[in-house]
Amino acid sequence: MKILTAHHLRLSRRCGLLQQNAPILFPDITYSFYPVYCGLYNIAFRQIPLREDFSIHVDDYAQPNGGIIFPNPNAPTGVLLPLVAIESLLQRNTESVVVVDEAYIDFGGDSAVSLIKKHPNLLVTQTLSKSRSLAGLRVGLALGHADLIAGLERIKNSFNSYPLSRIAIAGAAAAFDDREYFEQTTRQVISSREQLVAQLLVLGFEVLPSAANFIFVRHLQWAGEKLAQALRERAVLVRHFKGERTNDYLRITVGSEPQNQALLAALTKILA
Ligand SMILES: Cc1ncc(COP(=O)(O)O)c(C=O)c1O
């Protein structure tokens, strides 16, 4: 028998997941789809500025909200929020759902899944698109208290009943079974990231600490957009995000060894 407390019921009944009596909160610099989805579903939101060092500070989220969501590590910065900070947020924010989007967690962070037992309002989402190298399969997962999952199921069944094909489910299960391949590829990305960071520092870049498969960098002598354009002319694609605080930066995905070398060779020429 499942025993539901009044608190769990309150949480799961409100619109499945989010509450509508206050805006949902997420960082001002974060995964660009959050505001897009809020617009699409008419959900009020408030963007909480990252601190000067691009970190999330959980004190800034101590305000009425209909839910909180952030990626950990954050995108496009790669900056990781330690589990102790997430736990402190959960202790203070008990009346709405906290979604930790762990799209990139396998590249260097500790998962918040370990906090689910103690915090019924925590939902952790993951995807097979990044560390499992299966973006084309379109599989993701949500982990949380049974009541939260029941709330999600209810919504799913009324507007998107069959999101996963049997082939996708078989592929996802096989990916989780192949622990060795997963460990080998994530280890490889982490070690390439560390090498790439070291080489970019030598070229005069500032690099934010990253726990993801990308890095967020700037060069004091070059505007981000100009540098992205110069790289594009040499067939190297990196992302530039327009915006007051992101203008100087580039998000560079950690590539294969030849790709990283091509990036470094192109940068060396551009900066010469
Ligand atoms: C922070 C974050 N969350 C979630 C996703 C979703 O990935 P997918 O739709 O491939 O599962 C992405 C993809 O770029 C992401 O950057």
The ligand as an SDF file (V2000), in Angstrom:
LIG
                    3D

 16 16  0  0  0  0  0  0  0  0999 V2000
   20.4480   21.4270  -20.3740 C   0  0  0  0  0  0  0  0  0  0  0  0
   19.7730   20.5210  -21.3410 C   0  0  0  0  0  0  0  0  0  0  0  0
   18.7130   19.8270  -20.9460 N   0  0  0  0  0  0  0  0  0  0  0  0
   18.0700   18.9960  -21.7730 C   0  0  0  0  0  0  0  0  0  0  0  0
   18.4800   18.8340  -23.0750 C   0  0  0  0  0  0  0  0  0  0  0  0
   17.6530   17.9290  -23.9270 C   0  0  0  0  0  0  0  0  0  0  0  0
   18.2940   16.9880  -24.6800 O   0  0  0  0  0  0  0  0  0  0  0  0
   17.4360   15.9650  -25.5260 P   0  0  0  0  0  0  0  0  0  0  0  0
   16.1970   16.6580  -25.9780 O   0  0  0  0  0  0  0  0  0  0  0  0
   18.3040   15.5640  -26.6640 O   0  0  0  0  0  0  0  0  0  0  0  0
   17.1300   14.8220  -24.5880 O   0  0  0  0  0  0  0  0  0  0  0  0
   19.5780   19.5420  -23.5440 C   0  0  0  0  0  0  0  0  0  0  0  0
   20.0270   19.4180  -24.9560 C   0  0  0  0  0  0  0  0  0  0  0  0
   20.7660   20.1660  -25.4990 O   0  0  0  0  0  0  0  0  0  0  0  0
   20.2420   20.4060  -22.6470 C   0  0  0  0  0  0  0  0  0  0  0  0
   21.3090   21.1370  -23.0550 O   0  0  0  0  0  0  0  0  0  0  0  0
  1  2  1  0
  2  3  1  0
  2 15  2  0
  3  4  2  0
  4  5  1  0
  5  6  1  0
  5 12  2  0
  6  7  1  0
  7  8  1  0
  8  9  2  0
  8 10  1  0
  8 11  1  0
 12 13  1  0
 12 15  1  0
 13 14  2  0
 15 16  1  0
M  END
$$$$
